[in-house]
Amino acid sequence: MRRLSLRTTPGRVGALAAVVVLAIGGFYIVANIAVGNARDGLRVIGHDAGPQVLATGDLYFALSDMDSQVASILLTGREGSPGAGQQELARYSQDRAVADRAALQAAELSVGDPADQAAVRSILDGLGRYERLASQAIVLDEQAHHPAGPPPANVIAVYTQATDLMTLELLPPAYNLTLEGGATVRGAYAAKRSAVLSGRLWMALAGLAVIAALVALQFFIAARFRRRLNPALAVATLGLVLLTVSAVRLLSGEAAHLQAAKTSGFDSILTMSRARAISNSLHADESRFLLDPGRADTYSLAYLDKSQTVLYVASGNLGEYYTALGASMKAYRANPRAVGFLGFYGDEARAHPGLAVTAVLSRFQQFQADDQRIRQLAGGGQDRQAVMLLTGRTAGSSGYDFDQYDQAVVSLIGQHRATFDQAISAGDRELGRSVVGNWAVLLLLAALGAAVLVVAGVWARLREYR
């Protein structure tokens, strides 16, 4: 027992070796937690809550577009272009399929959240009721065989029930699902990225402590045993230096990937997806404005409110909005870095200026110019011309210009989705890439290997006392 006393060289060597082994264990725990936080952050943002938000965004768009197509069918009457009714019915069916898929995906990704699952079920139940009302309105409209413009009162009455169901009972919970998912992603990002950065600091400190303890042990053995180098301890030290540096670089990279996925990818995808969905609802409000003269003022106010949400400029009515929008776009084109408007597009233009967002803004301005023309025609009693301008699909018509605008928005969303996917893929790839397969395995093997080398290096010296 005397040989194990701290007053003896073997006792001191053994105590130092125990400290080193405990330090290695502490380093492993800290590093494993930090890498786990990085993996959890990528999982939530890239594979769980993030995709759920995108799915619910698709759900909102599909639902609003279904109602838009029904309004167009009823408004066109017997004077639509050849095949126009069939095209709109086909798009209605496509929207219904997209809504089903998006709702199912949202339900799968919200397992464990009873409130979100209940919201999805209520949307699906309400959608069945909406379809029955929409079908009834379309059948009544076909029987009326009316010219382009407002359909008979009985058609408007049934459609009013359908659109109120959509706007009051289906779209709000769908939008709330998107907002809640976005809040989940923001919370996960803030917590996990902070944990990764603090874990990087603690891991660096733990690594330095292990290396310092190993160096102290080697100096002590060199002084007591008159040996310049202990090979086993030297290899352990070198390995831990490389591991610490590599792990710090890994966590720095993971923090950067999380930031890119969140700020350059997800945030813009969410912003632009919401802008696209609300823009589609704007287009539907144009149809409703012409479809139901009795509620034209209500739909005009809704149109202005939604326009301000997408791109805000100070104005009290639609006439002022058109004028203020034109002035803001002129100033923006003169200096794209001086963004004088707010709303979704204001956020996007400040965060990611470039040709893609400029194209979206130009086409949004054209869409608003078409809306002004439609309202002027309707105000002058030219309902048929207003309907043809709204529903046309040839160059110069509002329908064509809106499709061009929507394609520009989709293209911009695609760019941000590519950034998001690349950041998540790079983070996943780097967490799983090492000489032994993945970082979880590497950390465990490295810690065990270093501990074995320390014991082997010390044991060789202690044997000399036997």
C-alpha positions, 0 to 999 in steps of 0.5 A, spaced: 500 500 500 505 504 501 507 504 493 500 507 492 501 513 497 502 520 493 508 521 497 511 515 492 513 516 485 508 510 483 502 513 487 503 520 484 504 517 477 497 513 478 494 519 481 496 524 475 494 518 470 487 518 473 486 525 473 488 525 465 483 519 464 477 523 468 479 529 464 478 525 457 471 522 460 469 529 461 471 531 454 468 526 451 461 527 455 462 535 453 463 533 446 458 528 445 453 533 448 455 539 443 455 534 437 448 531 439 445 539 439 448 540 432 444 533 430 438 535 433 438 542 430 439 539 423 433 534 425 428 539 427 429 544 422 431 540 416 427 534 417 421 535 422 418 542 423 421 545 417 418 540 412 411 541 416 411 548 415 412 547 408 407 542 408 402 547 411 404 552 406 402 548 401 396 546 404 394 554 405 395 555 398 391 549 395 385 551 399 385 558 397 386 556 390 381 552 390 376 557 392 379 562 386 378 557 381 371 556 383 370 563 383 373 564 376 368 558 373 362 562 376 364 568 373 366 566 366 359 563 365 358 561 358 362 566 355 369 563 357 374 562 352 374 554 349 376 549 354 377 555 360 372 551 364 375 545 363 382 548 365 379 551 371 376 544 374 382 541 372 386 545 376 381 545 382 382 537 382 389 538 382 389 543 388 384 538 392 390 533 391 395 537 393 391 539 399 390 532 401 397 530 401 399 536 404 394 535 410 396 528 411 404 530 411 402 535 416 398 530 420 404 525 420 409 531 422 405 533 428 404 526 431 405 528 439 401 535 438 394 534 439 392 541 437 395 541 431 392 534 429 385 536 431 386 542 426 388 538 421 382 534 422 378 540 422 380 542 415 379 535 412 372 535 415 371 542 413 374 541 406 368 536 405 363 541 406 366 546 402 366 541 396 359 539 396 357 547 396 362 548 391 359 543 386 352 545 388 354 552 386 357 550 379 351 545 377 347 551 378 351 556 374 351 551 368 344 551 369 343 558 369 347 559 362 349 566 364 353 571 360 360 573 363 359 577 369 355 576 376 351 569 376 344 569 378 342 570 385 341 563 387 348 561 385 351 567 389 348 565 395 351 558 395 357 560 393 357 565 399 356 560 403 362 556 400 367 562 400 365 564 407 366 557 410 373 557 406 375 564 408 373 563 416 373 556 417 379 553 413 384 558 411 385 561 418 387 554 422 391 552 415 395 559 416 396 558 424 399 551 422 404 555 418 405 560 424 406 555 429 411 551 425 415 557 424 415 559 431 417 551 433 423 552 428 425 559 430 425 556 437 429 550 435 434 554 431 435 559 437 436 554 442 440 549 438 445 554 435 446 557 442 447 550 445 452 548 439 456 555 440 457 554 447 458 547 446 464 549 442 467 553 447 466 548 453 469 542 448 475 547 447 476 548 454 475 541 456 480 539 450 485 544 452 485 541 460 486 534 457 492 536 453 495 540 459 494 534 463 497 529 458 503 534 458 504 535 465 504 527 466 509 526 460 513 532 464 513 528 470 514 522 468 520 524 464 523 528 470 522 522 474 524 516 470 529 520 466 526 519 459 525 524 454 519 521 451 513 516 452 511 514 445 504 512 448 502 518 451 505 522 445 500 519 441 495 520 445 496 527 446 497 528 438 490 525 437 487 529 442 490 535 439 487 533 432 480 531 435 479 537 439 481 542 433 477 538 428 471 538 433 471 545 434 471 546 426 466 541 426 461 545 431 463 552 427 461 549 421 454 546 424 453 553 427 454 556 420 450 551 416 444 552 421 444 559 420 444 558 413 438 553 413 434 558 417 436 565 415 438 564 408 433 558 406 427 557 411 426 564 413 425 566 406 421 560 404 416 561 409 416 569 407 415 568 400 410 562 401 406 566 405 406 572 400 404 567 394 398 564 398 396 571 400 397 573 393 393 568 390 387 570 395 388 577 392 387 574 385 381 570 388 378 577 391 378 580 384 373 575 382 369 575 388 369 583 387 366 582 380 362 576 382 358 578 388 356 586 387 353 586 393 359 585 397 364 588 392 366 593 398 368 588 403 372 584 397 375 591 396 377 592 403 380 585 403 384 586 397 387 592 400 389 589 407 392 583 403 396 587 398 398 591 404 401 585 408 404 583 401 407 589 400 406 595 405 406 602 402 402 608 406 395 609 403 388 609 405 384 606 399 386 602 393 387 609 389 392 611 394 395 604 394 396 604 386 400 611 386 404 609 392 406 603 390 408 606 383 413 611 387 416 606 391 417 601 385 420 607 381 425 609 387 427 601 388 429 601 381 433 607 382 437 604 388 435 597 390 438 598 397 434 603 399 428 599 400 422 604 402 416 599 403 415 594 408 411 587 408 413 580 406 417 583 400 420 589 404 423 583 408 425 579 402 428 585 399 432 587 405 435 580 406 436 578 399 437 583 394 438 581 387 435 580 380 430 575 382 426 579 388 426 585 383 423 580 378 417 579 383 416 586 385 416 588 377 411 583 376 407 584 382 406 592 380 404 589 373 398 585 377 396 591 381 396 595 375 391 590 371 387 590 378 386 598 377 384 597 370 379 591 372 376 596 377 375 601 372 372 597 367 367 594 372 366 602 375 364 604 368 359 598 367 363 594 362 363 587 366 364 583 361 370 586 359 373 586 366 371 579 366 375 577 360 381 581 362 381 578 369 380 571 366 384 571 360 390 567 359 394 571 353 399 576 354 396 583 356 390 580 360 390 580 368 390 572 368 396 571 364 400 577 368 398 573 374 401 567 372 407 570 370 408 573 377 406 567 380 412 563 376 417 569 379 415 567 386 415 560 385 422 561 382 425 565 388 422 560 393 426 555 389 432 558 390 431 559 397 429 552 398 436 550 394 440 554 399 436 550 405 437 543 402 444 544 401 445 547 408 442 541 411 445 536 407 452 539 408 450 539 416 448 532 415 454 529 411 459 533 416 456 530 422 456 523 419 463 523 415 469 521 419 475 516 418 470 511 422 463 513 420 460 518 424 462 523 429 458 519 435 463 513 434 469 517 433 468 521 439 467 514 443 473 510 440 477 516 440 476 517 448 477 510 449 483 509 445 486 515 449 485 512 455 488 506 453 494 509 451 495 513 457 494 507 461 499 503 457 504 509 457 503 509 465 503 502 466 510 501 462 513 506 467 510 503 473 512 496 472 519 498 473 518 499 480 515 491 481 
